[in-house]
């Protein structure tokens, strides 16, 4: 016998390799199970659902409702024939004399409410067809003693019959404070230009 090693001689066995493979498989399975359990403790991530944004407002979407022709009380015939765009076709009538009074601040306060928005809406509806439309417009109105608009005529550099027709229609629905001493005539200027 050869001397040299105090260790017992090695036995060659294929069973050690089998144990090593089984041990590695067991270790892999345990590791996978541990990772799976760790992942199971955390709540599943929930996808955040963003609230839908409201659709953007169209540039020329009307802000105020324009009354339809059947909703408006019919206006009386104009006082004098041939008064610009508001004339009714040349009926021969005596001009009505208006000697009533209404404070300018009351007229401004009324016009700066819904009427200004209605006029702007009439203009913006027409801008859809003609985006270069702009100009000045003067609305001459006769306010009856009841505060209702009795007559409307329009003139100015805007010169657009569709805008004028729409403004005449809405102007007949305006309601002012009751004038003192009878009817009142007033001219209301509007400067109409596209919004940038």
KETI-191655 format. One record per residue (C-alpha): x, y, z negated; residue in one letter. Coordinates in Angstrom, 2 decimals, decimal comma. Last residue first. Layout:
// residues N
x:X	y:Y	z:Z	aa:a
...
//
This chain:
// residues 196
x:-57,18	y:86,21	z:32,25	aa:x
x:-60,77	y:87,40	z:31,92	aa:x
x:-62,27	y:88,59	z:35,20	aa:x
x:-63,35	y:92,25	z:35,35	aa:x
x:-66,74	y:93,86	z:34,74	aa:x
x:-67,00	y:97,40	z:33,39	aa:x
x:-70,54	y:98,04	z:32,20	aa:x
x:-72,29	y:101,41	z:31,91	aa:x
x:-75,72	y:101,82	z:30,24	aa:x
x:-77,94	y:104,61	z:31,53	aa:x
x:-80,87	y:105,73	z:29,40	aa:x
x:-84,51	y:106,60	z:29,91	aa:x
x:-86,81	y:106,93	z:26,90	aa:x
x:-90,56	y:106,38	z:26,50	aa:x
x:-92,77	y:108,18	z:24,02	aa:x
x:-92,36	y:110,55	z:21,08	aa:x
x:-90,04	y:108,53	z:18,88	aa:x
x:-88,43	y:105,46	z:20,45	aa:x
x:-89,26	y:102,02	z:19,03	aa:x
x:-86,06	y:100,07	z:18,35	aa:x
x:-84,83	y:98,21	z:21,42	aa:x
x:-85,87	y:94,83	z:22,85	aa:x
x:-84,15	y:93,35	z:25,90	aa:x
x:-86,14	y:90,89	z:28,04	aa:x
x:-86,35	y:93,18	z:31,09	aa:x
x:-82,56	y:93,48	z:30,98	aa:x
x:-82,23	y:89,73	z:31,58	aa:x
x:-83,98	y:89,84	z:34,96	aa:x
x:-82,31	y:93,06	z:36,11	aa:x
x:-78,92	y:91,59	z:35,12	aa:x
x:-79,57	y:88,42	z:37,16	aa:x
x:-80,66	y:90,43	z:40,22	aa:x
x:-77,65	y:92,75	z:39,97	aa:x
x:-75,25	y:89,78	z:39,62	aa:x
x:-76,78	y:88,14	z:42,68	aa:x
x:-76,85	y:91,41	z:44,66	aa:x
x:-73,15	y:92,09	z:44,15	aa:x
x:-72,18	y:95,73	z:44,63	aa:x
x:-69,66	y:95,98	z:41,77	aa:x
x:-69,05	y:99,67	z:42,53	aa:x
x:-72,17	y:100,87	z:40,78	aa:x
x:-75,95	y:100,88	z:40,77	aa:x
x:-78,71	y:99,15	z:38,86	aa:x
x:-82,39	y:99,90	z:38,23	aa:x
x:-84,52	y:98,60	z:35,39	aa:x
x:-88,06	y:99,48	z:34,28	aa:x
x:-90,25	y:98,82	z:31,25	aa:x
x:-87,69	y:97,63	z:28,70	aa:x
x:-89,52	y:96,92	z:25,44	aa:x
x:-89,12	y:99,29	z:22,47	aa:x
x:-92,91	y:99,74	z:22,09	aa:x
x:-92,62	y:103,39	z:23,22	aa:x
x:-91,27	y:102,05	z:26,51	aa:x
x:-87,53	y:101,93	z:27,27	aa:x
x:-86,66	y:102,88	z:30,83	aa:x
x:-83,37	y:101,39	z:31,90	aa:x
x:-80,55	y:102,53	z:34,19	aa:x
x:-77,87	y:99,82	z:34,34	aa:x
x:-74,56	y:101,16	z:35,58	aa:x
x:-72,09	y:98,68	z:37,05	aa:x
x:-68,35	y:99,03	z:37,50	aa:x
x:-66,16	y:96,58	z:39,39	aa:x
x:-64,91	y:93,05	z:39,73	aa:x
x:-65,37	y:89,99	z:41,94	aa:x
x:-62,05	y:88,35	z:42,81	aa:x
x:-63,12	y:84,88	z:41,58	aa:x
x:-66,05	y:84,77	z:44,00	aa:x
x:-68,13	y:81,60	z:43,71	aa:x
x:-67,45	y:80,75	z:40,06	aa:x
x:-67,21	y:84,48	z:39,39	aa:x
x:-71,00	y:84,67	z:39,97	aa:x
x:-71,68	y:82,73	z:36,79	aa:x
x:-69,17	y:84,97	z:35,01	aa:x
x:-71,10	y:88,13	z:35,95	aa:x
x:-74,49	y:86,88	z:34,76	aa:x
x:-72,77	y:85,61	z:31,59	aa:x
x:-71,17	y:89,00	z:30,96	aa:x
x:-74,59	y:90,67	z:31,36	aa:x
x:-76,09	y:88,22	z:28,88	aa:x
x:-73,23	y:88,78	z:26,42	aa:x
x:-73,74	y:92,55	z:26,59	aa:x
x:-77,51	y:92,10	z:26,07	aa:x
x:-77,05	y:89,77	z:23,04	aa:x
x:-75,48	y:92,38	z:20,77	aa:x
x:-73,51	y:95,39	z:22,02	aa:x
x:-76,59	y:96,70	z:23,87	aa:x
x:-78,69	y:96,86	z:20,68	aa:x
x:-76,03	y:98,61	z:18,61	aa:x
x:-75,27	y:101,02	z:21,46	aa:x
x:-78,97	y:101,99	z:21,83	aa:x
x:-79,33	y:102,49	z:18,08	aa:x
x:-76,12	y:104,58	z:17,96	aa:x
x:-77,40	y:106,72	z:20,85	aa:x
x:-80,47	y:107,65	z:18,83	aa:x
x:-83,80	y:107,18	z:20,57	aa:x
x:-85,92	y:110,07	z:21,74	aa:x
x:-89,11	y:110,26	z:23,79	aa:x
x:-89,75	y:112,70	z:26,60	aa:x
x:-90,15	y:110,23	z:29,44	aa:x
x:-92,00	y:111,61	z:32,44	aa:x
x:-93,36	y:108,89	z:34,69	aa:x
x:-92,71	y:109,59	z:38,35	aa:x
x:-95,92	y:109,64	z:40,40	aa:x
x:-96,25	y:106,59	z:42,50	aa:x
x:-95,70	y:105,94	z:46,20	aa:x
x:-94,41	y:102,38	z:46,40	aa:x
x:-91,05	y:102,26	z:48,16	aa:x
x:-89,77	y:98,69	z:47,93	aa:x
x:-89,43	y:98,00	z:44,23	aa:x
x:-86,27	y:99,94	z:43,59	aa:x
x:-83,74	y:98,42	z:41,20	aa:x
x:-80,82	y:98,33	z:43,64	aa:x
x:-80,65	y:102,10	z:44,08	aa:x
x:-83,63	y:104,27	z:43,12	aa:x
x:-85,51	y:104,33	z:46,45	aa:x
x:-89,02	y:104,85	z:45,14	aa:x
x:-89,60	y:106,58	z:41,83	aa:x
x:-91,09	y:105,23	z:38,62	aa:x
x:-90,37	y:101,57	z:39,20	aa:x
x:-93,30	y:99,16	z:39,15	aa:x
x:-94,07	y:97,69	z:35,74	aa:x
x:-92,06	y:94,77	z:34,49	aa:x
x:-93,51	y:91,29	z:34,32	aa:x
x:-93,03	y:89,68	z:30,92	aa:x
x:-90,07	y:87,34	z:31,04	aa:x
x:-90,23	y:83,59	z:30,46	aa:x
x:-91,23	y:82,84	z:34,09	aa:x
x:-88,03	y:84,48	z:35,39	aa:x
x:-85,71	y:82,23	z:33,38	aa:x
x:-84,07	y:83,69	z:30,31	aa:x
x:-80,27	y:83,74	z:30,24	aa:x
x:-78,84	y:81,71	z:27,40	aa:x
x:-75,66	y:82,87	z:25,78	aa:x
x:-72,11	y:81,62	z:25,84	aa:x
x:-72,24	y:80,55	z:29,46	aa:x
x:-69,36	y:78,28	z:30,50	aa:x
x:-67,00	y:80,22	z:32,70	aa:x
x:-63,67	y:78,95	z:31,43	aa:x
x:-64,96	y:75,50	z:30,58	aa:x
x:-64,55	y:74,64	z:26,94	aa:x
x:-62,06	y:71,87	z:26,32	aa:x
x:-63,61	y:68,54	z:25,41	aa:x
x:-63,65	y:67,89	z:21,68	aa:x
x:-60,68	y:65,84	z:20,57	aa:x
x:-61,35	y:62,22	z:19,79	aa:x
x:-60,29	y:61,25	z:16,32	aa:x
x:-57,04	y:59,33	z:16,42	aa:x
x:-57,27	y:55,70	z:15,49	aa:x
x:-54,41	y:54,62	z:13,30	aa:x
x:-53,46	y:51,01	z:13,81	aa:x
x:-53,62	y:49,14	z:10,58	aa:x
x:-50,49	y:47,36	z:9,44	aa:x
x:-51,30	y:44,07	z:7,73	aa:x
x:-51,12	y:44,40	z:4,01	aa:x
x:-47,79	y:43,38	z:2,56	aa:x
x:-47,79	y:40,14	z:0,58	aa:x
x:-48,03	y:37,96	z:3,72	aa:x
x:-44,65	y:39,20	z:5,03	aa:x
x:-42,94	y:38,03	z:1,86	aa:x
x:-44,69	y:34,68	z:2,14	aa:x
x:-43,54	y:34,26	z:5,75	aa:x
x:-39,99	y:35,23	z:4,86	aa:x
x:-39,96	y:32,66	z:2,03	aa:x
x:-41,44	y:29,96	z:4,28	aa:x
x:-38,81	y:30,63	z:6,96	aa:x
x:-36,04	y:30,40	z:4,39	aa:x
x:-37,46	y:27,18	z:2,95	aa:x
x:-37,74	y:25,64	z:6,42	aa:x
x:-34,18	y:26,64	z:7,31	aa:x
x:-32,81	y:25,18	z:4,03	aa:x
x:-34,73	y:21,97	z:4,57	aa:x
x:-33,44	y:21,70	z:8,14	aa:x
x:-29,88	y:22,36	z:6,97	aa:x
x:-30,18	y:19,71	z:4,23	aa:x
x:-31,61	y:17,19	z:6,69	aa:x
x:-28,69	y:17,84	z:9,06	aa:x
x:-26,16	y:17,47	z:6,22	aa:x
x:-27,81	y:14,32	z:4,97	aa:x
x:-27,63	y:12,76	z:8,43	aa:x
x:-23,97	y:13,66	z:8,72	aa:x
x:-23,28	y:11,99	z:5,36	aa:x
x:-25,14	y:8,81	z:6,47	aa:x
x:-22,74	y:8,28	z:9,37	aa:x
x:-20,21	y:6,77	z:7,05	aa:x
x:-16,49	y:6,64	z:7,07	aa:x
x:-15,20	y:5,84	z:3,69	aa:x
x:-12,41	y:7,95	z:2,55	aa:x
x:-9,74	y:6,39	z:0,35	aa:x
x:-9,83	y:7,26	z:-3,26	aa:x
x:-7,90	y:10,31	z:-4,15	aa:x
x:-4,53	y:9,99	z:-5,85	aa:x
x:-2,80	y:10,38	z:-2,59	aa:x
x:0,79	y:9,55	z:-1,67	aa:x
x:1,54	y:5,93	z:-1,87	aa:x
x:1,10	y:3,47	z:0,83	aa:x
x:0,00	y:0,00	z:0,00	aa:x
//
